[in-house]
Amino acid sequence: MIPTSDSGVAHQRCDTVQQAHPGWLIFHNSETGAWSAYRRTFPDRQEIMAGIRLLIRADSAERLEGKLAAQAEILAALSASEPLPGVLRTFLRS
């Protein structure tokens, strides 16, 4: 846990993590030492089924970054396998 007197350090760390993961808002609770990331956009059904979360918690900034990296890998895999847009699908079926 980062002591309250080091809240500037925690704030700077939040900014650093958030810059590395721009789709997330990063928070640190100085009372509990917990780190949280809240996704800026609500995950859709496909993302939820794949394991994307709206809120992630960890006991350290390093663990939070690891969890966010795993979320980024899931999103990358989803975008690589996205279905064809509806208009193109309709055209290909005709």
ChimeraX commands (.cxc) that place a marker at each C-alpha (Angstrom):
marker #1 position 0.00,0.00,0.00 radius 0.5
marker #1 position 1.24,3.50,-0.83 radius 0.5
marker #1 position 1.07,5.79,2.22 radius 0.5
marker #1 position -1.20,8.86,2.07 radius 0.5
marker #1 position 1.86,11.15,2.06 radius 0.5
marker #1 position 2.81,9.55,-1.25 radius 0.5
marker #1 position -0.55,10.24,-2.90 radius 0.5
marker #1 position 1.27,12.31,-5.55 radius 0.5
marker #1 position 3.30,9.21,-6.47 radius 0.5
marker #1 position 0.11,7.14,-6.71 radius 0.5
marker #1 position -1.55,9.83,-8.84 radius 0.5
marker #1 position 1.44,9.89,-11.18 radius 0.5
marker #1 position 1.36,6.08,-11.39 radius 0.5
marker #1 position -2.38,6.24,-12.25 radius 0.5
marker #1 position -1.57,8.64,-15.09 radius 0.5
marker #1 position 1.22,6.39,-16.35 radius 0.5
marker #1 position -0.99,3.28,-16.35 radius 0.5
marker #1 position -3.84,5.19,-17.98 radius 0.5
marker #1 position -1.54,6.43,-20.77 radius 0.5
marker #1 position -0.45,2.84,-21.40 radius 0.5
marker #1 position -4.10,1.69,-21.45 radius 0.5
marker #1 position -6.11,4.60,-22.91 radius 0.5
marker #1 position -9.42,2.71,-22.93 radius 0.5
marker #1 position -9.44,2.59,-19.14 radius 0.5
marker #1 position -9.81,5.03,-16.24 radius 0.5
marker #1 position -7.34,4.17,-13.47 radius 0.5
marker #1 position -7.91,4.77,-9.76 radius 0.5
marker #1 position -5.96,4.16,-6.58 radius 0.5
marker #1 position -7.58,4.01,-3.14 radius 0.5
marker #1 position -5.00,5.32,-0.68 radius 0.5
marker #1 position -6.97,3.97,2.31 radius 0.5
marker #1 position -7.06,0.36,1.13 radius 0.5
marker #1 position -4.18,0.36,-1.34 radius 0.5
marker #1 position -6.45,-1.13,-4.02 radius 0.5
marker #1 position -5.97,-0.27,-7.68 radius 0.5
marker #1 position -8.94,-0.23,-10.05 radius 0.5
marker #1 position -9.50,0.20,-13.75 radius 0.5
marker #1 position -12.90,1.13,-15.18 radius 0.5
marker #1 position -13.44,0.61,-18.89 radius 0.5
marker #1 position -14.43,3.82,-20.71 radius 0.5
marker #1 position -16.91,1.99,-22.95 radius 0.5
marker #1 position -19.34,-0.66,-21.82 radius 0.5
marker #1 position -18.35,-4.05,-23.25 radius 0.5
marker #1 position -20.76,-5.54,-25.76 radius 0.5
marker #1 position -22.11,-9.10,-25.51 radius 0.5
marker #1 position -19.31,-10.61,-27.62 radius 0.5
marker #1 position -16.66,-8.88,-25.48 radius 0.5
marker #1 position -18.30,-10.01,-22.24 radius 0.5
marker #1 position -18.48,-13.60,-23.49 radius 0.5
marker #1 position -14.77,-13.40,-24.41 radius 0.5
marker #1 position -13.82,-12.23,-20.91 radius 0.5
marker #1 position -13.71,-8.43,-21.20 radius 0.5
marker #1 position -14.61,-6.76,-17.92 radius 0.5
marker #1 position -16.05,-3.36,-17.09 radius 0.5
marker #1 position -14.15,-3.13,-13.79 radius 0.5
marker #1 position -10.83,-4.67,-12.83 radius 0.5
marker #1 position -9.27,-4.57,-9.37 radius 0.5
marker #1 position -5.81,-5.47,-8.14 radius 0.5
marker #1 position -3.70,-5.07,-5.02 radius 0.5
marker #1 position -0.83,-3.36,-6.89 radius 0.5
marker #1 position -0.29,-1.23,-9.96 radius 0.5
marker #1 position 1.87,-3.98,-11.46 radius 0.5
marker #1 position -0.86,-6.58,-11.11 radius 0.5
marker #1 position -3.42,-4.17,-12.52 radius 0.5
marker #1 position -1.19,-3.60,-15.55 radius 0.5
marker #1 position -0.91,-7.35,-16.03 radius 0.5
marker #1 position -4.68,-7.73,-15.95 radius 0.5
marker #1 position -5.10,-4.83,-18.38 radius 0.5
marker #1 position -2.54,-6.38,-20.73 radius 0.5
marker #1 position -4.60,-9.59,-20.69 radius 0.5
marker #1 position -7.73,-7.58,-21.53 radius 0.5
marker #1 position -5.86,-5.95,-24.44 radius 0.5
marker #1 position -4.91,-9.39,-25.78 radius 0.5
marker #1 position -8.55,-10.49,-25.69 radius 0.5
marker #1 position -9.65,-7.33,-27.52 radius 0.5
marker #1 position -6.93,-7.80,-30.14 radius 0.5
marker #1 position -8.03,-11.38,-30.74 radius 0.5
marker #1 position -11.66,-10.27,-31.05 radius 0.5
marker #1 position -10.88,-7.53,-33.56 radius 0.5
marker #1 position -8.78,-9.96,-35.61 radius 0.5
marker #1 position -11.75,-12.31,-35.88 radius 0.5
marker #1 position -14.58,-9.78,-36.23 radius 0.5
marker #1 position -17.45,-10.87,-38.46 radius 0.5
marker #1 position -18.04,-9.12,-41.75 radius 0.5
marker #1 position -20.19,-5.99,-41.55 radius 0.5
marker #1 position -23.89,-6.64,-42.27 radius 0.5
marker #1 position -23.90,-4.94,-45.68 radius 0.5
marker #1 position -20.91,-6.93,-46.94 radius 0.5
marker #1 position -22.38,-10.19,-45.59 radius 0.5
marker #1 position -25.64,-9.53,-47.43 radius 0.5
marker #1 position -23.76,-8.76,-50.65 radius 0.5
marker #1 position -21.68,-11.94,-50.40 radius 0.5
marker #1 position -24.78,-14.10,-49.82 radius 0.5
marker #1 position -26.58,-12.80,-52.92 radius 0.5
marker link #1:1,2 radius 0.2
marker link #1:2,3 radius 0.2
marker link #1:3,4 radius 0.2
marker link #1:4,5 radius 0.2
marker link #1:5,6 radius 0.2
marker link #1:6,7 radius 0.2
marker link #1:7,8 radius 0.2
marker link #1:8,9 radius 0.2
marker link #1:9,10 radius 0.2
marker link #1:10,11 radius 0.2
marker link #1:11,12 radius 0.2
marker link #1:12,13 radius 0.2
marker link #1:13,14 radius 0.2
marker link #1:14,15 radius 0.2
marker link #1:15,16 radius 0.2
marker link #1:16,17 radius 0.2
marker link #1:17,18 radius 0.2
marker link #1:18,19 radius 0.2
marker link #1:19,20 radius 0.2
marker link #1:20,21 radius 0.2
marker link #1:21,22 radius 0.2
marker link #1:22,23 radius 0.2
marker link #1:23,24 radius 0.2
marker link #1:24,25 radius 0.2
marker link #1:25,26 radius 0.2
marker link #1:26,27 radius 0.2
marker link #1:27,28 radius 0.2
marker link #1:28,29 radius 0.2
marker link #1:29,30 radius 0.2
marker link #1:30,31 radius 0.2
marker link #1:31,32 radius 0.2
marker link #1:32,33 radius 0.2
marker link #1:33,34 radius 0.2
marker link #1:34,35 radius 0.2
marker link #1:35,36 radius 0.2
marker link #1:36,37 radius 0.2
marker link #1:37,38 radius 0.2
marker link #1:38,39 radius 0.2
marker link #1:39,40 radius 0.2
marker link #1:40,41 radius 0.2
marker link #1:41,42 radius 0.2
marker link #1:42,43 radius 0.2
marker link #1:43,44 radius 0.2
marker link #1:44,45 radius 0.2
marker link #1:45,46 radius 0.2
marker link #1:46,47 radius 0.2
marker link #1:47,48 radius 0.2
marker link #1:48,49 radius 0.2
marker link #1:49,50 radius 0.2
marker link #1:50,51 radius 0.2
marker link #1:51,52 radius 0.2
marker link #1:52,53 radius 0.2
marker link #1:53,54 radius 0.2
marker link #1:54,55 radius 0.2
marker link #1:55,56 radius 0.2
marker link #1:56,57 radius 0.2
marker link #1:57,58 radius 0.2
marker link #1:58,59 radius 0.2
marker link #1:59,60 radius 0.2
marker link #1:60,61 radius 0.2
marker link #1:61,62 radius 0.2
marker link #1:62,63 radius 0.2
marker link #1:63,64 radius 0.2
marker link #1:64,65 radius 0.2
marker link #1:65,66 radius 0.2
marker link #1:66,67 radius 0.2
marker link #1:67,68 radius 0.2
marker link #1:68,69 radius 0.2
marker link #1:69,70 radius 0.2
marker link #1:70,71 radius 0.2
marker link #1:71,72 radius 0.2
marker link #1:72,73 radius 0.2
marker link #1:73,74 radius 0.2
marker link #1:74,75 radius 0.2
marker link #1:75,76 radius 0.2
marker link #1:76,77 radius 0.2
marker link #1:77,78 radius 0.2
marker link #1:78,79 radius 0.2
marker link #1:79,80 radius 0.2
marker link #1:80,81 radius 0.2
marker link #1:81,82 radius 0.2
marker link #1:82,83 radius 0.2
marker link #1:83,84 radius 0.2
marker link #1:84,85 radius 0.2
marker link #1:85,86 radius 0.2
marker link #1:86,87 radius 0.2
marker link #1:87,88 radius 0.2
marker link #1:88,89 radius 0.2
marker link #1:89,90 radius 0.2
marker link #1:90,91 radius 0.2
marker link #1:91,92 radius 0.2
marker link #1:92,93 radius 0.2
marker link #1:93,94 radius 0.2
view
